[in-house]
Amino acid sequence: MDQAHTAPDSLATPRSLVAPASFAVRIADAELEPEPLDPEQIISGTPEVTGKVLWESADGKQIRGIWQITPGVVTDTEASELFVVISGRATIEVAGGDTLEVGPGDACVLREGDRTTWTVHETLRKAYQISL
């Protein structure tokens, strides 16, 4: 990737940086780091999670990044999040709410505290914004 399409290397440690005002990242090709799941979250399969924080506010309450999960079924308790699916497909069941089918190009909003079950059909990669 050429430099015009990547975030600066300093974004690997977002809490201690003063990020540039603007940058671009090629989400589909970004290298991600392992983010192990709590084994209690896994219902079936052997899903693996990877991700990369691209930016975090100084107070840690706003986070933007890339996240990926391989096929399987997992549970989660959500933060307030907006994400856009880059690739892959999943069904997200919200306890006491709707069942969401998401795939490439879909935007999804999850509310803080939503208890979800993710059935990942194809490795899913998303770009996200989380508010804590």
MIKOL-366512 format. One record per residue: residue number from 0; x, y, z of N, C-alpha, C in turn. Coordinates in Angstrom, 3 decimals, padded with zeros to 6 digits. Layout:
residues N
PT   n   n_east  n_north     n_up  ca_east ca_north    ca_up   c_east  c_north     c_up
PT NUM        X        Y        Z        X        Y        Z        X        Y        Z
...
END
This chain:
residues 132
PT   n   n_east  n_north     n_up  ca_east ca_north    ca_up   c_east  c_north     c_up
PT   0  000.837 -001.179  000.000  000.000  000.000  000.000  000.880  001.239  000.000
PT   1  000.471  002.239 -000.753  001.239  003.474 -000.732  000.832  004.309  000.475
PT   2  001.703  005.207  000.897  001.495  005.997  002.109  000.209  006.812  002.077
PT   3 -000.257  007.214  000.927 -001.461  008.042  000.832 -002.705  007.306  001.319
PT   4 -002.645  005.979  001.385 -003.820  005.214  001.769 -003.676  004.526  003.115
PT   5 -002.666  004.848  003.882 -002.501  004.184  005.167 -002.410  005.199  006.283
PT   6 -002.809  004.766  007.443 -002.659  005.602  008.631 -001.196  005.585  009.035
PT   7 -000.707  006.623  009.662  000.682  006.646  010.103  000.969  005.505  011.059
PT   8  002.228  005.020  011.069  002.619  003.941  011.967  002.328  004.278  013.413
PT   9  002.366  005.552  013.766  002.138  005.954  015.150  000.729  005.622  015.626
PT  10 -000.185  005.265  014.729 -001.540  004.943  015.145 -001.616  003.607  015.873
PT  11 -000.513  002.881  015.922 -000.511  001.621  016.654 -000.665  001.852  018.156
PT  12 -000.348  003.052  018.648 -000.494  003.377  020.065 -001.336  004.637  020.196
PT  13 -002.644  004.526  019.969 -003.497  005.706  019.855 -003.602  006.570  021.099
PT  14 -003.494  006.009  022.287 -003.659  006.818  023.489 -002.545  007.853  023.646
PT  15 -001.383  007.565  023.117 -000.251  008.452  023.352  000.106  009.299  022.143
PT  16 -000.775  009.422  021.185 -000.405  010.142  019.991 -001.292  011.349  019.749
PT  17 -000.763  012.228  018.985 -001.568  013.318  018.453 -001.714  012.962  016.983
PT  18 -002.869  012.389  016.636 -003.097  011.901  015.281 -003.253  013.064  014.317
PT  19 -002.911  012.836  013.059 -003.129  013.868  012.058 -004.620  014.168  011.946
PT  20 -004.952  015.343  011.507 -006.354  015.736  011.392 -007.097  014.834  010.410
PT  21 -006.428  014.422  009.354 -007.070  013.607  008.328 -006.116  012.530  007.853
PT  22 -006.655  011.350  007.554 -005.864  010.278  006.963 -006.816  009.300  006.300
PT  23 -006.281  008.417  005.493 -007.085  007.399  004.815 -006.462  006.035  005.058
PT  24 -007.308  005.019  005.134 -006.870  003.647  005.351 -007.616  002.756  004.364
PT  25 -006.901  001.871  003.724 -007.539  000.894  002.834 -008.018 -000.258  003.725
PT  26 -009.279 -000.215  004.132 -009.819 -001.114  005.145 -009.719 -002.581  004.729
PT  27 -009.993 -002.876  003.479 -010.005 -004.268  003.023 -008.640 -004.931  003.151
PT  28 -007.547 -004.132  003.086 -006.197 -004.688  003.105 -005.455 -004.456  004.419
PT  29 -006.050 -003.757  005.362 -005.348 -003.407  006.598 -004.955 -004.659  007.376
PT  30 -003.729 -004.649  007.902 -003.269 -005.753  008.735 -003.830 -005.568  010.134
PT  31 -004.408 -006.648  010.662 -005.069 -006.584  011.960 -004.306 -007.422  012.979
PT  32 -004.522 -007.105  014.248 -003.857 -007.799  015.355 -004.859 -008.723  016.050
PT  33 -004.396 -009.866  016.586 -005.302 -010.767  017.306 -005.950 -010.073  018.508
PT  34 -007.237 -010.343  018.709 -008.003 -009.863  019.863 -008.766 -011.071  020.400
PT  35 -008.121 -011.883  021.242 -008.743 -013.136  021.684 -010.108 -012.925  022.338
PT  36 -011.028 -013.805  021.993 -012.360 -013.816  022.597 -012.298 -014.487  023.965
PT  37 -013.177 -014.079  024.863 -013.371 -014.791  026.113 -014.042 -016.112  025.722
PT  38 -013.478 -017.263  026.104 -014.078 -018.548  025.716 -015.555 -018.674  026.088
PT  39 -016.000 -017.954  027.121 -017.412 -018.018  027.522 -018.329 -017.355  026.501
PT  40 -017.775 -016.532  025.608 -018.583 -015.877  024.572 -018.871 -016.809  023.401
PT  41 -018.071 -017.846  023.227 -018.190 -018.724  022.059 -019.272 -019.774  022.295
PT  42 -020.285 -019.752  021.401 -021.373 -020.730  021.467 -021.053 -021.929  020.590
PT  43 -020.533 -021.670  019.372 -020.153 -022.770  018.485 -019.086 -022.317  017.501
PT  44 -018.386 -023.312  016.956 -017.319 -023.025  016.014 -016.044 -022.611  016.734
PT  45 -015.113 -022.105  015.933 -013.838 -021.630  016.473 -013.550 -020.223  015.931
PT  46 -014.451 -019.288  016.206 -014.267 -017.939  015.667 -013.016 -017.272  016.237
PT  47 -012.351 -016.506  015.380 -011.183 -015.741  015.788 -011.427 -014.290  015.451
PT  48 -011.043 -013.404  016.383 -011.233 -011.969  016.212 -009.884 -011.286  016.060
PT  49 -009.840 -010.346  015.115 -008.673 -009.481  014.940 -009.182 -008.053  014.793
PT  50 -008.312 -007.096  015.004 -008.737 -005.715  014.877 -007.572 -004.750  014.893
PT  51 -007.918 -003.483  014.716 -006.928 -002.415  014.769 -007.651 -001.125  015.118
PT  52 -007.202 -000.483  016.187 -007.723  000.830  016.540 -006.994  001.837  015.657
PT  53 -007.758  002.643  014.941 -007.176  003.668  014.070 -007.060  005.011  014.767
PT  54 -007.993  005.259  015.694 -008.014  006.537  016.408 -008.768  006.360  017.703
PT  55 -008.302  007.018  018.752 -008.987  007.018  020.029 -008.881  008.403  020.625
PT  56 -009.982  008.899  021.166 -009.975  010.228  021.786 -009.082  010.211  023.027
PT  57 -008.605  011.374  023.414 -007.708  011.490  024.558 -008.348  010.929  025.826
PT  58 -009.672  011.058  025.965 -010.346  010.547  027.166 -010.765  009.079  027.029
PT  59 -010.478  008.457  025.869 -010.796  007.052  025.656 -012.260  006.746  025.443
PT  60 -013.085  007.760  025.253 -014.532  007.536  025.126 -015.011  007.412  023.688
PT  61 -014.162  007.704  022.729 -014.499  007.550  021.311 -013.396  006.709  020.671
PT  62 -013.798  005.650  019.979 -012.825  004.758  019.345 -013.279  004.486  017.921
PT  63 -012.337  004.558  016.994 -012.621  004.235  015.586 -011.620  003.189  015.145
PT  64 -012.100  002.202  014.411 -011.172  001.158  014.001 -011.760  000.175  013.027
PT  65 -011.037 -000.945  012.896 -011.399 -002.047  012.003 -011.457 -003.297  012.866
PT  66 -012.454 -004.140  012.614 -012.649 -005.361  013.398 -013.054 -006.475  012.455
PT  67 -012.574 -007.691  012.743 -012.894 -008.835  011.898 -013.133 -010.062  012.765
PT  68 -014.090 -010.901  012.335 -014.370 -012.164  013.021 -014.598 -013.249  011.975
PT  69 -014.036 -014.436  012.242 -014.218 -015.577  011.350 -015.507 -016.312  011.738
PT  70 -015.987 -017.232  010.883 -017.263 -017.902  011.140 -017.356 -018.598  012.493
PT  71 -018.567 -018.549  013.031 -018.885 -019.155  014.315 -020.039 -018.401  014.936
PT  72 -020.373 -018.760  016.169 -021.459 -018.094  016.890 -020.914 -017.619  018.230
PT  73 -021.094 -016.314  018.507 -020.589 -015.716  019.746 -021.645 -014.787  020.348
PT  74 -021.505 -014.533  021.646 -022.363 -013.570  022.315 -021.545 -012.345  022.689
PT  75 -022.242 -011.234  022.908 -021.563 -010.000  023.297 -022.563 -009.077  023.991
PT  76 -022.028 -008.157  024.769 -022.806 -007.038  025.300 -022.206 -005.807  024.652
PT  77 -023.023 -005.063  023.925 -022.529 -004.015  023.044 -022.296 -002.671  023.735
PT  78 -021.386 -001.912  023.142 -021.216 -000.494  023.441 -022.092  000.250  022.433
PT  79 -022.195  001.544  022.550 -022.902  002.350  021.552 -022.017  002.391  020.314
PT  80 -022.495  001.807  019.215 -021.628  001.614  018.046 -022.368  001.839  016.740
PT  81 -021.660  002.440  015.809 -022.060  002.509  014.405 -020.974  001.783  013.640
PT  82 -021.364  000.837  012.776 -020.356  000.188  011.933 -020.884 -000.008  010.525
PT  83 -019.934 -000.165  009.599 -020.236 -000.458  008.200 -019.499 -001.749  007.848
PT  84 -020.222 -002.711  007.303 -019.628 -003.979  006.911 -018.864 -003.783  005.600
PT  85 -017.619 -004.193  005.608 -016.759 -004.106  004.425 -016.862 -005.401  003.619
PT  86 -016.832 -006.537  004.333 -016.933 -007.840  003.669 -017.498 -008.854  004.653
PT  87 -018.051 -009.937  004.112 -018.596 -011.001  004.936 -020.061 -010.810  005.268
PT  88 -020.609 -011.785  006.001 -022.032 -011.764  006.338 -022.239 -012.332  007.737
PT  89 -023.231 -011.755  008.434 -023.584 -012.247  009.763 -025.044 -011.959  010.062
PT  90 -025.582 -012.739  010.987 -026.900 -012.497  011.554 -026.657 -012.093  012.999
PT  91 -027.208 -010.940  013.392 -027.041 -010.440  014.753 -028.416 -010.444  015.415
PT  92 -028.581 -011.292  016.415 -029.827 -011.345  017.174 -029.667 -010.452  018.394
PT  93 -030.551 -009.469  018.532 -030.540 -008.575  019.684 -031.586 -009.089  020.670
PT  94 -031.144 -009.438  021.882 -032.068 -009.959  022.890 -033.203 -008.968  023.112
PT  95 -034.436 -009.447  022.982 -035.604 -008.602  023.164 -035.832 -007.617  022.037
PT  96 -035.124 -007.813  020.915 -035.249 -006.875  019.798 -035.227 -007.592  018.469
PT  97 -034.733 -006.891  017.472 -034.726 -007.394  016.108 -033.585 -008.357  015.836
PT  98 -033.713 -009.083  014.736 -032.632 -009.880  014.182 -032.150 -009.130  012.950
PT  99 -030.861 -008.828  012.925 -030.273 -008.009  011.868 -029.425 -008.871  010.950
PT 100 -029.687 -008.782  009.657 -028.874 -009.476  008.653 -027.946 -008.427  008.052
PT 101 -026.630 -008.620  008.172 -025.694 -007.618  007.668 -024.709 -008.242  006.683
PT 102 -024.352 -007.447  005.678 -023.396 -007.856  004.659 -022.702 -006.631  004.095
PT 103 -021.880 -006.814  003.071 -021.085 -005.715  002.523 -021.927 -004.479  002.188
PT 104 -021.469 -003.335  002.700 -022.130 -002.068  002.432 -023.212 -001.703  003.431
PT 105 -023.579 -002.631  004.322 -024.621 -002.342  005.309 -024.061 -001.543  006.469
PT 106 -024.834 -000.571  006.944 -024.520  000.173  008.161 -025.419 -000.368  009.262
PT 107 -024.883 -000.452  010.464 -025.631 -000.997  011.590 -025.360 -000.143  012.823
PT 108 -026.399  000.083  013.618 -026.276  000.800  014.883 -026.668 -000.161  015.992
PT 109 -025.777 -000.296  016.986 -026.055 -001.101  018.170 -026.080 -000.176  019.372
PT 110 -027.030 -000.415  020.268 -027.169  000.423  021.453 -026.311 -000.132  022.593
PT 111 -025.824  000.782  023.412 -025.070  000.375  024.596 -025.942 -000.537  025.450
PT 112 -025.360 -001.663  025.847 -026.073 -002.611  026.685 -026.817 -003.688  025.930
PT 113 -026.988 -003.544  024.593 -027.633 -004.608  023.825 -026.886 -005.917  024.061
PT 114 -027.636 -006.967  024.364 -027.041 -008.300  024.472 -027.305 -008.981  023.135
PT 115 -026.231 -009.389  022.477 -026.347 -009.894  021.111 -025.760 -011.292  020.971
PT 116 -026.277 -011.986  019.954 -025.696 -013.251  019.512 -025.367 -013.072  018.039
PT 117 -024.100 -013.212  017.710 -023.614 -013.061  016.341 -023.418 -014.442  015.731
PT 118 -024.118 -014.711  014.630 -023.866 -015.909  013.838 -023.143 -015.431  012.584
PT 119 -021.860 -015.710  012.532 -021.025 -015.229  011.431 -020.982 -016.317  010.363
PT 120 -021.551 -016.006  009.195 -021.649 -016.967  008.100 -020.393 -016.958  007.239
PT 121 -019.846 -015.778  006.992 -018.610 -015.582  006.213 -017.776 -014.581  006.993
PT 122 -016.453 -014.765  007.004 -015.584 -013.850  007.747 -016.033 -012.420  007.510
PT 123 -016.345 -011.726  008.614 -016.907 -010.381  008.551 -015.848 -009.359  008.969
PT 124 -015.678 -008.332  008.155 -014.788 -007.208  008.469 -015.627 -005.943  008.457
PT 125 -015.438 -005.113  009.489 -016.207 -003.884  009.593 -015.321 -002.726  010.021
PT 126 -015.743 -001.529  009.644 -015.159 -000.293  010.148 -016.155  000.228  011.164
PT 127 -015.658  000.676  012.342 -016.572  001.050  013.404 -016.211  002.354  014.091
PT 128 -017.215  002.906  014.756 -017.097  004.058  015.657 -017.826  003.657  016.934
PT 129 -017.118  003.637  018.053 -017.711  003.275  019.341 -017.677  004.483  020.253
PT 130 -018.776  004.697  020.975 -018.859  005.733  021.995 -019.050  005.037  023.332
PT 131 -018.172  005.327  024.274 -018.245  004.717  025.611 -018.776  005.701  026.621
END
